Amino acid sequence: MAYRDIRDYLGTLEAKGKLKRIQKGVDHTWELACLARWMFQAMPEGARFGMLFEQVNGFNIPVMTGILGTSRETYALALETESDQINDKWMQALLHPVPPRLVKA
């Protein structure tokens, strides 16, 4: 079953220990990118996680980074499959595309 929305997916990441919530205020001009870069460069793939910055200074919305491509495991969670089944999942999607649906607006 597909995720209802991004909150549903974030809940799955959090339950699997693949999401860290940062509640301390951060500066959007350099701290977000600095922390994401540190994670990708300093941590082995299996230890990486997505980050949800809940307090971005000067803004009233949270910012997420690394929630999809931090590792094969995280990507597999997004596709609702296992790491070794990612290619098969893509092949199935390519062979059986979802037909377009007309909407009024």
Secondary structure as GFF3:
##gff-version 3
##sequence-region A 1 105
A	DSSP	alpha_helix	6	15	.	.	.	ID=ss1
A	DSSP	beta_strand	19	22	.	.	.	ID=ss2
A	DSSP	alpha_helix	31	42	.	.	.	ID=ss3
A	DSSP	three_ten_helix	45	47	.	.	.	ID=ss4
A	DSSP	beta_strand	50	53	.	.	.	ID=ss5
A	DSSP	beta_strand	63	65	.	.	.	ID=ss6
A	DSSP	alpha_helix	72	79	.	.	.	ID=ss7
A	DSSP	three_ten_helix	83	85	.	.	.	ID=ss8
A	DSSP	alpha_helix	86	95	.	.	.	ID=ss9
###
